Amino acid sequence: MTSLPGGDCDQQPEPSAVVCTRCGTRAPGVPLTWTCSRESGVSRYFCDTCSRENIRAIEGRLDSDWW
């Protein structure tokens, strides 16, 4: 399920690189174009490419395991 405002995704992770959960792309910090999803108590980050490719599943609030 995608997180709601005020969840852990609003908090920036440590300043080290963030890794896309789906494809493994790395980025310094959290780019504004990336998506954060809170699933089973874990924050998962998705790069803009993976987010775009799976936007309907994200909007449908499906866990990333289903994409």
mmCIF file of the N, C-alpha and C atoms, coordinates in Angstrom:
data_MODEL
# 
_entry.id   MODEL 
# 
loop_
_atom_site.group_PDB 
_atom_site.id 
_atom_site.type_symbol 
_atom_site.label_atom_id 
_atom_site.label_alt_id 
_atom_site.label_comp_id 
_atom_site.label_asym_id 
_atom_site.label_entity_id 
_atom_site.label_seq_id 
_atom_site.pdbx_PDB_ins_code 
_atom_site.Cartn_x 
_atom_site.Cartn_y 
_atom_site.Cartn_z 
_atom_site.occupancy 
_atom_site.B_iso_or_equiv 
_atom_site.pdbx_formal_charge 
_atom_site.auth_seq_id 
_atom_site.auth_comp_id 
_atom_site.auth_asym_id 
_atom_site.auth_atom_id 
_atom_site.pdbx_PDB_model_num 
ATOM 1   N N  . MET A 1 1  ? 0.833  -1.159 0.000   1.00 0.00 ? 1  MET A N  1 
ATOM 2   C CA . MET A 1 1  ? 0.000  0.000  0.000   1.00 0.00 ? 1  MET A CA 1 
ATOM 3   C C  . MET A 1 1  ? 0.889  1.237  0.000   1.00 0.00 ? 1  MET A C  1 
ATOM 4   N N  . THR A 1 2  ? 0.576  2.213  -0.782  1.00 0.00 ? 2  THR A N  1 
ATOM 5   C CA . THR A 1 2  ? 1.324  3.454  -0.832  1.00 0.00 ? 2  THR A CA 1 
ATOM 6   C C  . THR A 1 2  ? 1.064  4.243  0.447   1.00 0.00 ? 2  THR A C  1 
ATOM 7   N N  . SER A 1 3  ? 2.087  4.921  0.945   1.00 0.00 ? 3  SER A N  1 
ATOM 8   C CA . SER A 1 3  ? 1.957  5.613  2.217   1.00 0.00 ? 3  SER A CA 1 
ATOM 9   C C  . SER A 1 3  ? 1.127  6.882  2.113   1.00 0.00 ? 3  SER A C  1 
ATOM 10  N N  . LEU A 1 4  ? 0.566  7.278  3.221   1.00 0.00 ? 4  LEU A N  1 
ATOM 11  C CA . LEU A 1 4  ? -0.185 8.520  3.324   1.00 0.00 ? 4  LEU A CA 1 
ATOM 12  C C  . LEU A 1 4  ? 0.734  9.594  3.897   1.00 0.00 ? 4  LEU A C  1 
ATOM 13  N N  . PRO A 1 5  ? 0.406  10.883 3.722   1.00 0.00 ? 5  PRO A N  1 
ATOM 14  C CA . PRO A 1 5  ? 1.234  11.945 4.279   1.00 0.00 ? 5  PRO A CA 1 
ATOM 15  C C  . PRO A 1 5  ? 1.435  11.761 5.779   1.00 0.00 ? 5  PRO A C  1 
ATOM 16  N N  . GLY A 1 6  ? 2.642  12.072 6.228   1.00 0.00 ? 6  GLY A N  1 
ATOM 17  C CA . GLY A 1 6  ? 2.952  11.948 7.641   1.00 0.00 ? 6  GLY A CA 1 
ATOM 18  C C  . GLY A 1 6  ? 3.577  10.613 8.004   1.00 0.00 ? 6  GLY A C  1 
ATOM 19  N N  . GLY A 1 7  ? 3.757  9.720  7.045   1.00 0.00 ? 7  GLY A N  1 
ATOM 20  C CA . GLY A 1 7  ? 4.379  8.429  7.304   1.00 0.00 ? 7  GLY A CA 1 
ATOM 21  C C  . GLY A 1 7  ? 5.892  8.536  7.295   1.00 0.00 ? 7  GLY A C  1 
ATOM 22  N N  . ASP A 1 8  ? 6.569  7.408  7.409   1.00 0.00 ? 8  ASP A N  1 
ATOM 23  C CA . ASP A 1 8  ? 8.024  7.391  7.434   1.00 0.00 ? 8  ASP A CA 1 
ATOM 24  C C  . ASP A 1 8  ? 8.639  7.874  6.125   1.00 0.00 ? 8  ASP A C  1 
ATOM 25  N N  . CYS A 1 9  ? 7.901  7.847  5.043   1.00 0.00 ? 9  CYS A N  1 
ATOM 26  C CA . CYS A 1 9  ? 8.440  8.292  3.756   1.00 0.00 ? 9  CYS A CA 1 
ATOM 27  C C  . CYS A 1 9  ? 8.668  9.800  3.745   1.00 0.00 ? 9  CYS A C  1 
ATOM 28  N N  . ASP A 1 10 ? 8.006  10.536 4.655   1.00 0.00 ? 10 ASP A N  1 
ATOM 29  C CA . ASP A 1 10 ? 8.225  11.978 4.744   1.00 0.00 ? 10 ASP A CA 1 
ATOM 30  C C  . ASP A 1 10 ? 9.567  12.300 5.369   1.00 0.00 ? 10 ASP A C  1 
ATOM 31  N N  . GLN A 1 11 ? 10.145 11.351 6.093   1.00 0.00 ? 11 GLN A N  1 
ATOM 32  C CA . GLN A 1 11 ? 11.436 11.559 6.725   1.00 0.00 ? 11 GLN A CA 1 
ATOM 33  C C  . GLN A 1 11 ? 12.529 11.149 5.750   1.00 0.00 ? 11 GLN A C  1 
ATOM 34  N N  . GLN A 1 12 ? 13.520 12.002 5.579   1.00 0.00 ? 12 GLN A N  1 
ATOM 35  C CA . GLN A 1 12 ? 14.621 11.711 4.672   1.00 0.00 ? 12 GLN A CA 1 
ATOM 36  C C  . GLN A 1 12 ? 15.486 10.601 5.258   1.00 0.00 ? 12 GLN A C  1 
ATOM 37  N N  . PRO A 1 13 ? 15.910 9.630  4.431   1.00 0.00 ? 13 PRO A N  1 
ATOM 38  C CA . PRO A 1 13 ? 16.815 8.604  4.928   1.00 0.00 ? 13 PRO A CA 1 
ATOM 39  C C  . PRO A 1 13 ? 18.194 9.220  5.167   1.00 0.00 ? 13 PRO A C  1 
ATOM 40  N N  . GLU A 1 14 ? 19.104 8.430  5.670   1.00 0.00 ? 14 GLU A N  1 
ATOM 41  C CA . GLU A 1 14 ? 20.460 8.911  5.892   1.00 0.00 ? 14 GLU A CA 1 
ATOM 42  C C  . GLU A 1 14 ? 21.012 9.479  4.592   1.00 0.00 ? 14 GLU A C  1 
ATOM 43  N N  . PRO A 1 15 ? 21.946 10.443 4.671   1.00 0.00 ? 15 PRO A N  1 
ATOM 44  C CA . PRO A 1 15 ? 22.436 11.116 3.468   1.00 0.00 ? 15 PRO A CA 1 
ATOM 45  C C  . PRO A 1 15 ? 23.127 10.226 2.448   1.00 0.00 ? 15 PRO A C  1 
ATOM 46  N N  . SER A 1 16 ? 23.346 8.968  2.766   1.00 0.00 ? 16 SER A N  1 
ATOM 47  C CA . SER A 1 16 ? 23.970 8.078  1.789   1.00 0.00 ? 16 SER A CA 1 
ATOM 48  C C  . SER A 1 16 ? 23.032 7.833  0.614   1.00 0.00 ? 16 SER A C  1 
ATOM 49  N N  . ALA A 1 17 ? 23.462 7.041  -0.322  1.00 0.00 ? 17 ALA A N  1 
ATOM 50  C CA . ALA A 1 17 ? 22.676 6.787  -1.531  1.00 0.00 ? 17 ALA A CA 1 
ATOM 51  C C  . ALA A 1 17 ? 21.401 6.002  -1.218  1.00 0.00 ? 17 ALA A C  1 
ATOM 52  N N  . VAL A 1 18 ? 20.354 6.305  -1.968  1.00 0.00 ? 18 VAL A N  1 
ATOM 53  C CA . VAL A 1 18 ? 19.090 5.573  -1.895  1.00 0.00 ? 18 VAL A CA 1 
ATOM 54  C C  . VAL A 1 18 ? 19.070 4.637  -3.091  1.00 0.00 ? 18 VAL A C  1 
ATOM 55  N N  . VAL A 1 19 ? 18.546 3.430  -2.914  1.00 0.00 ? 19 VAL A N  1 
ATOM 56  C CA . VAL A 1 19 ? 18.526 2.428  -3.986  1.00 0.00 ? 19 VAL A CA 1 
ATOM 57  C C  . VAL A 1 19 ? 17.084 2.113  -4.357  1.00 0.00 ? 19 VAL A C  1 
ATOM 58  N N  . CYS A 1 20 ? 16.793 2.079  -5.662  1.00 0.00 ? 20 CYS A N  1 
ATOM 59  C CA . CYS A 1 20 ? 15.471 1.703  -6.144  1.00 0.00 ? 20 CYS A CA 1 
ATOM 60  C C  . CYS A 1 20 ? 15.229 0.237  -5.795  1.00 0.00 ? 20 CYS A C  1 
ATOM 61  N N  . THR A 1 21 ? 14.115 -0.025 -5.148  1.00 0.00 ? 21 THR A N  1 
ATOM 62  C CA . THR A 1 21 ? 13.775 -1.385 -4.732  1.00 0.00 ? 21 THR A CA 1 
ATOM 63  C C  . THR A 1 21 ? 13.574 -2.308 -5.926  1.00 0.00 ? 21 THR A C  1 
ATOM 64  N N  . ARG A 1 22 ? 13.115 -1.773 -7.030  1.00 0.00 ? 22 ARG A N  1 
ATOM 65  C CA . ARG A 1 22 ? 12.778 -2.599 -8.196  1.00 0.00 ? 22 ARG A CA 1 
ATOM 66  C C  . ARG A 1 22 ? 13.969 -2.880 -9.106  1.00 0.00 ? 22 ARG A C  1 
ATOM 67  N N  . CYS A 1 23 ? 14.722 -1.834 -9.502  1.00 0.00 ? 23 CYS A N  1 
ATOM 68  C CA . CYS A 1 23 ? 15.778 -2.026 -10.505 1.00 0.00 ? 23 CYS A CA 1 
ATOM 69  C C  . CYS A 1 23 ? 17.198 -1.861 -9.964  1.00 0.00 ? 23 CYS A C  1 
ATOM 70  N N  . GLY A 1 24 ? 17.343 -1.334 -8.738  1.00 0.00 ? 24 GLY A N  1 
ATOM 71  C CA . GLY A 1 24 ? 18.670 -1.198 -8.146  1.00 0.00 ? 24 GLY A CA 1 
ATOM 72  C C  . GLY A 1 24 ? 19.395 0.092  -8.484  1.00 0.00 ? 24 GLY A C  1 
ATOM 73  N N  . THR A 1 25 ? 18.748 1.027  -9.176  1.00 0.00 ? 25 THR A N  1 
ATOM 74  C CA . THR A 1 25 ? 19.360 2.320  -9.492  1.00 0.00 ? 25 THR A CA 1 
ATOM 75  C C  . THR A 1 25 ? 19.688 3.048  -8.197  1.00 0.00 ? 25 THR A C  1 
ATOM 76  N N  . ARG A 1 26 ? 20.881 3.668  -8.140  1.00 0.00 ? 26 ARG A N  1 
ATOM 77  C CA . ARG A 1 26 ? 21.301 4.416  -6.951  1.00 0.00 ? 26 ARG A CA 1 
ATOM 78  C C  . ARG A 1 26 ? 21.212 5.913  -7.213  1.00 0.00 ? 26 ARG A C  1 
ATOM 79  N N  . ALA A 1 27 ? 20.920 6.674  -6.151  1.00 0.00 ? 27 ALA A N  1 
ATOM 80  C CA . ALA A 1 27 ? 20.879 8.135  -6.252  1.00 0.00 ? 27 ALA A CA 1 
ATOM 81  C C  . ALA A 1 27 ? 21.308 8.717  -4.911  1.00 0.00 ? 27 ALA A C  1 
ATOM 82  N N  . PRO A 1 28 ? 22.021 9.833  -4.948  1.00 0.00 ? 28 PRO A N  1 
ATOM 83  C CA . PRO A 1 28 ? 22.384 10.483 -3.682  1.00 0.00 ? 28 PRO A CA 1 
ATOM 84  C C  . PRO A 1 28 ? 21.142 11.143 -3.071  1.00 0.00 ? 28 PRO A C  1 
ATOM 85  N N  . GLY A 1 29 ? 20.910 10.910 -1.807  1.00 0.00 ? 29 GLY A N  1 
ATOM 86  C CA . GLY A 1 29 ? 19.717 11.470 -1.160  1.00 0.00 ? 29 GLY A CA 1 
ATOM 87  C C  . GLY A 1 29 ? 18.465 10.847 -1.745  1.00 0.00 ? 29 GLY A C  1 
ATOM 88  N N  . VAL A 1 30 ? 17.363 11.567 -1.687  1.00 0.00 ? 30 VAL A N  1 
ATOM 89  C CA . VAL A 1 30 ? 16.112 11.106 -2.298  1.00 0.00 ? 30 VAL A CA 1 
ATOM 90  C C  . VAL A 1 30 ? 15.691 12.128 -3.342  1.00 0.00 ? 30 VAL A C  1 
ATOM 91  N N  . PRO A 1 31 ? 15.839 11.807 -4.637  1.00 0.00 ? 31 PRO A N  1 
ATOM 92  C CA . PRO A 1 31 ? 15.414 12.740 -5.684  1.00 0.00 ? 31 PRO A CA 1 
ATOM 93  C C  . PRO A 1 31 ? 13.910 13.021 -5.598  1.00 0.00 ? 31 PRO A C  1 
ATOM 94  N N  . LEU A 1 32 ? 13.527 14.232 -5.934  1.00 0.00 ? 32 LEU A N  1 
ATOM 95  C CA . LEU A 1 32 ? 12.117 14.614 -5.881  1.00 0.00 ? 32 LEU A CA 1 
ATOM 96  C C  . LEU A 1 32 ? 11.241 13.784 -6.802  1.00 0.00 ? 32 LEU A C  1 
ATOM 97  N N  . THR A 1 33 ? 11.817 13.209 -7.858  1.00 0.00 ? 33 THR A N  1 
ATOM 98  C CA . THR A 1 33 ? 11.033 12.449 -8.829  1.00 0.00 ? 33 THR A CA 1 
ATOM 99  C C  . THR A 1 33 ? 10.820 10.992 -8.419  1.00 0.00 ? 33 THR A C  1 
ATOM 100 N N  . TRP A 1 34 ? 11.425 10.563 -7.335  1.00 0.00 ? 34 TRP A N  1 
ATOM 101 C CA . TRP A 1 34 ? 11.271 9.182  -6.882  1.00 0.00 ? 34 TRP A CA 1 
ATOM 102 C C  . TRP A 1 34 ? 10.009 9.024  -6.046  1.00 0.00 ? 34 TRP A C  1 
ATOM 103 N N  . THR A 1 35 ? 9.507  7.784  -5.958  1.00 0.00 ? 35 THR A N  1 
ATOM 104 C CA . THR A 1 35 ? 8.308  7.465  -5.197  1.00 0.00 ? 35 THR A CA 1 
ATOM 105 C C  . THR A 1 35 ? 8.708  6.664  -3.967  1.00 0.00 ? 35 THR A C  1 
ATOM 106 N N  . CYS A 1 36 ? 8.077  6.963  -2.851  1.00 0.00 ? 36 CYS A N  1 
ATOM 107 C CA . CYS A 1 36 ? 8.302  6.197  -1.626  1.00 0.00 ? 36 CYS A CA 1 
ATOM 108 C C  . CYS A 1 36 ? 7.009  5.482  -1.275  1.00 0.00 ? 36 CYS A C  1 
ATOM 109 N N  . SER A 1 37 ? 7.113  4.211  -0.953  1.00 0.00 ? 37 SER A N  1 
ATOM 110 C CA . SER A 1 37 ? 5.957  3.414  -0.589  1.00 0.00 ? 37 SER A CA 1 
ATOM 111 C C  . SER A 1 37 ? 6.246  2.712  0.733   1.00 0.00 ? 37 SER A C  1 
ATOM 112 N N  . ARG A 1 38 ? 5.282  2.689  1.613   1.00 0.00 ? 38 ARG A N  1 
ATOM 113 C CA . ARG A 1 38 ? 5.419  1.999  2.893   1.00 0.00 ? 38 ARG A CA 1 
ATOM 114 C C  . ARG A 1 38 ? 4.673  0.683  2.778   1.00 0.00 ? 38 ARG A C  1 
ATOM 115 N N  . GLU A 1 39 ? 5.429  -0.429 2.784   1.00 0.00 ? 39 GLU A N  1 
ATOM 116 C CA . GLU A 1 39 ? 4.844  -1.763 2.612   1.00 0.00 ? 39 GLU A CA 1 
ATOM 117 C C  . GLU A 1 39 ? 5.317  -2.686 3.722   1.00 0.00 ? 39 GLU A C  1 
ATOM 118 N N  . SER A 1 40 ? 4.397  -3.287 4.429   1.00 0.00 ? 40 SER A N  1 
ATOM 119 C CA . SER A 1 40 ? 4.707  -4.219 5.516   1.00 0.00 ? 40 SER A CA 1 
ATOM 120 C C  . SER A 1 40 ? 5.670  -3.604 6.528   1.00 0.00 ? 40 SER A C  1 
ATOM 121 N N  . GLY A 1 41 ? 5.499  -2.307 6.797   1.00 0.00 ? 41 GLY A N  1 
ATOM 122 C CA . GLY A 1 41 ? 6.327  -1.638 7.783   1.00 0.00 ? 41 GLY A CA 1 
ATOM 123 C C  . GLY A 1 41 ? 7.689  -1.193 7.287   1.00 0.00 ? 41 GLY A C  1 
ATOM 124 N N  . VAL A 1 42 ? 7.950  -1.333 5.992   1.00 0.00 ? 42 VAL A N  1 
ATOM 125 C CA . VAL A 1 42 ? 9.249  -0.973 5.416   1.00 0.00 ? 42 VAL A CA 1 
ATOM 126 C C  . VAL A 1 42 ? 9.055  0.101  4.351   1.00 0.00 ? 42 VAL A C  1 
ATOM 127 N N  . SER A 1 43 ? 9.903  1.138  4.380   1.00 0.00 ? 43 SER A N  1 
ATOM 128 C CA . SER A 1 43 ? 9.868  2.165  3.331   1.00 0.00 ? 43 SER A CA 1 
ATOM 129 C C  . SER A 1 43 ? 10.623 1.650  2.120   1.00 0.00 ? 43 SER A C  1 
ATOM 130 N N  . ARG A 1 44 ? 9.979  1.674  0.966   1.00 0.00 ? 44 ARG A N  1 
ATOM 131 C CA . ARG A 1 44 ? 10.610 1.246  -0.283  1.00 0.00 ? 44 ARG A CA 1 
ATOM 132 C C  . ARG A 1 44 ? 10.628 2.429  -1.235  1.00 0.00 ? 44 ARG A C  1 
ATOM 133 N N  . TYR A 1 45 ? 11.764 2.643  -1.882  1.00 0.00 ? 45 TYR A N  1 
ATOM 134 C CA . TYR A 1 45 ? 11.922 3.753  -2.817  1.00 0.00 ? 45 TYR A CA 1 
ATOM 135 C C  . TYR A 1 45 ? 11.985 3.222  -4.238  1.00 0.00 ? 45 TYR A C  1 
ATOM 136 N N  . PHE A 1 46 ? 11.328 3.938  -5.166  1.00 0.00 ? 46 PHE A N  1 
ATOM 137 C CA . PHE A 1 46 ? 11.302 3.545  -6.573  1.00 0.00 ? 46 PHE A CA 1 
ATOM 138 C C  . PHE A 1 46 ? 11.737 4.721  -7.422  1.00 0.00 ? 46 PHE A C  1 
ATOM 139 N N  . CYS A 1 47 ? 12.641 4.473  -8.377  1.00 0.00 ? 47 CYS A N  1 
ATOM 140 C CA . CYS A 1 47 ? 13.138 5.538  -9.254  1.00 0.00 ? 47 CYS A CA 1 
ATOM 141 C C  . CYS A 1 47 ? 12.017 6.038  -10.164 1.00 0.00 ? 47 CYS A C  1 
ATOM 142 N N  . ASP A 1 48 ? 12.252 7.156  -10.820 1.00 0.00 ? 48 ASP A N  1 
ATOM 143 C CA . ASP A 1 48 ? 11.207 7.741  -11.664 1.00 0.00 ? 48 ASP A CA 1 
ATOM 144 C C  . ASP A 1 48 ? 10.817 6.820  -12.813 1.00 0.00 ? 48 ASP A C  1 
ATOM 145 N N  . THR A 1 49 ? 11.763 6.066  -13.354 1.00 0.00 ? 49 THR A N  1 
ATOM 146 C CA . THR A 1 49 ? 11.456 5.148  -14.457 1.00 0.00 ? 49 THR A CA 1 
ATOM 147 C C  . THR A 1 49 ? 10.533 4.019  -13.985 1.00 0.00 ? 49 THR A C  1 
ATOM 148 N N  . CYS A 1 50 ? 10.887 3.379  -12.879 1.00 0.00 ? 50 CYS A N  1 
ATOM 149 C CA . CYS A 1 50 ? 10.050 2.295  -12.359 1.00 0.00 ? 50 CYS A CA 1 
ATOM 150 C C  . CYS A 1 50 ? 8.681  2.823  -11.921 1.00 0.00 ? 50 CYS A C  1 
ATOM 151 N N  . SER A 1 51 ? 8.656  4.018  -11.347 1.00 0.00 ? 51 SER A N  1 
ATOM 152 C CA . SER A 1 51 ? 7.386  4.619  -10.943 1.00 0.00 ? 51 SER A CA 1 
ATOM 153 C C  . SER A 1 51 ? 6.494  4.859  -12.150 1.00 0.00 ? 51 SER A C  1 
ATOM 154 N N  . ARG A 1 52 ? 7.073  5.406  -13.226 1.00 0.00 ? 52 ARG A N  1 
ATOM 155 C CA . ARG A 1 52 ? 6.294  5.676  -14.439 1.00 0.00 ? 52 ARG A CA 1 
ATOM 156 C C  . ARG A 1 52 ? 5.757  4.386  -15.053 1.00 0.00 ? 52 ARG A C  1 
ATOM 157 N N  . GLU A 1 53 ? 6.589  3.350  -15.099 1.00 0.00 ? 53 GLU A N  1 
ATOM 158 C CA . GLU A 1 53 ? 6.181  2.084  -15.712 1.00 0.00 ? 53 GLU A CA 1 
ATOM 159 C C  . GLU A 1 53 ? 5.072  1.385  -14.928 1.00 0.00 ? 53 GLU A C  1 
ATOM 160 N N  . ASN A 1 54 ? 4.945  1.706  -13.649 1.00 0.00 ? 54 ASN A N  1 
ATOM 161 C CA . ASN A 1 54 ? 3.982  1.004  -12.794 1.00 0.00 ? 54 ASN A CA 1 
ATOM 162 C C  . ASN A 1 54 ? 2.989  1.947  -12.123 1.00 0.00 ? 54 ASN A C  1 
ATOM 163 N N  . ILE A 1 55 ? 2.734  3.087  -12.733 1.00 0.00 ? 55 ILE A N  1 
ATOM 164 C CA . ILE A 1 55 ? 1.891  4.113  -12.115 1.00 0.00 ? 55 ILE A CA 1 
ATOM 165 C C  . ILE A 1 55 ? 0.476  3.618  -11.804 1.00 0.00 ? 55 ILE A C  1 
ATOM 166 N N  . ARG A 1 56 ? -0.094 2.795  -12.651 1.00 0.00 ? 56 ARG A N  1 
ATOM 167 C CA . ARG A 1 56 ? -1.457 2.316  -12.383 1.00 0.00 ? 56 ARG A CA 1 
ATOM 168 C C  . ARG A 1 56 ? -1.499 1.407  -11.162 1.00 0.00 ? 56 ARG A C  1 
ATOM 169 N N  . ALA A 1 57 ? -0.484 0.575  -10.992 1.00 0.00 ? 57 ALA A N  1 
ATOM 170 C CA . ALA A 1 57 ? -0.418 -0.289 -9.813  1.00 0.00 ? 57 ALA A CA 1 
ATOM 171 C C  . ALA A 1 57 ? -0.203 0.547  -8.555  1.00 0.00 ? 57 ALA A C  1 
ATOM 172 N N  . ILE A 1 58 ? 0.616  1.599  -8.672  1.00 0.00 ? 58 ILE A N  1 
ATOM 173 C CA . ILE A 1 58 ? 0.858  2.484  -7.536  1.00 0.00 ? 58 ILE A CA 1 
ATOM 174 C C  . ILE A 1 58 ? -0.424 3.209  -7.152  1.00 0.00 ? 58 ILE A C  1 
ATOM 175 N N  . GLU A 1 59 ? -1.119 3.771  -8.136  1.00 0.00 ? 59 GLU A N  1 
ATOM 176 C CA . GLU A 1 59 ? -2.365 4.481  -7.857  1.00 0.00 ? 59 GLU A CA 1 
ATOM 177 C C  . GLU A 1 59 ? -3.447 3.541  -7.329  1.00 0.00 ? 59 GLU A C  1 
ATOM 178 N N  . GLY A 1 60 ? -3.391 2.277  -7.727  1.00 0.00 ? 60 GLY A N  1 
ATOM 179 C CA . GLY A 1 60 ? -4.338 1.277  -7.233  1.00 0.00 ? 60 GLY A CA 1 
ATOM 180 C C  . GLY A 1 60 ? -3.952 0.748  -5.868  1.00 0.00 ? 60 GLY A C  1 
ATOM 181 N N  . ARG A 1 61 ? -2.856 1.262  -5.309  1.00 0.00 ? 61 ARG A N  1 
ATOM 182 C CA . ARG A 1 61 ? -2.358 0.894  -3.989  1.00 0.00 ? 61 ARG A CA 1 
ATOM 183 C C  . ARG A 1 61 ? -2.000 -0.582 -3.879  1.00 0.00 ? 61 ARG A C  1 
ATOM 184 N N  . LEU A 1 62 ? -1.506 -1.166 -4.956  1.00 0.00 ? 62 LEU A N  1 
ATOM 185 C CA . LEU A 1 62 ? -1.030 -2.546 -4.912  1.00 0.00 ? 62 LEU A CA 1 
ATOM 186 C C  . LEU A 1 62 ? 0.394  -2.574 -4.368  1.00 0.00 ? 62 LEU A C  1 
ATOM 187 N N  . ASP A 1 63 ? 0.690  -3.569 -3.546  1.00 0.00 ? 63 ASP A N  1 
ATOM 188 C CA . ASP A 1 63 ? 2.069  -3.733 -3.077  1.00 0.00 ? 63 ASP A CA 1 
ATOM 189 C C  . ASP A 1 63 ? 2.962  -4.009 -4.277  1.00 0.00 ? 63 ASP A C  1 
ATOM 190 N N  . SER A 1 64 ? 4.228  -3.614 -4.187  1.00 0.00 ? 64 SER A N  1 
ATOM 191 C CA . SER A 1 64 ? 5.152  -3.779 -5.300  1.00 0.00 ? 64 SER A CA 1 
ATOM 192 C C  . SER A 1 64 ? 5.357  -5.251 -5.681  1.00 0.00 ? 64 SER A C  1 
ATOM 193 N N  . ASP A 1 65 ? 5.074  -6.167 -4.772  1.00 0.00 ? 65 ASP A N  1 
ATOM 194 C CA . ASP A 1 65 ? 5.176  -7.598 -5.098  1.00 0.00 ? 65 ASP A CA 1 
ATOM 195 C C  . ASP A 1 65 ? 4.223  -7.984 -6.244  1.00 0.00 ? 65 ASP A C  1 
ATOM 196 N N  . TRP A 1 66 ? 3.146  -7.215 -6.424  1.00 0.00 ? 66 TRP A N  1 
ATOM 197 C CA . TRP A 1 66 ? 2.148  -7.512 -7.449  1.00 0.00 ? 66 TRP A CA 1 
ATOM 198 C C  . TRP A 1 66 ? 2.490  -6.935 -8.810  1.00 0.00 ? 66 TRP A C  1 
ATOM 199 N N  . TRP A 1 67 ? 3.465  -5.998 -8.890  1.00 0.00 ? 67 TRP A N  1 
ATOM 200 C CA . TRP A 1 67 ? 3.775  -5.422 -10.187 1.00 0.00 ? 67 TRP A CA 1 
ATOM 201 C C  . TRP A 1 67 ? 4.679  -6.343 -10.926 1.00 0.00 ? 67 TRP A C  1 
# 
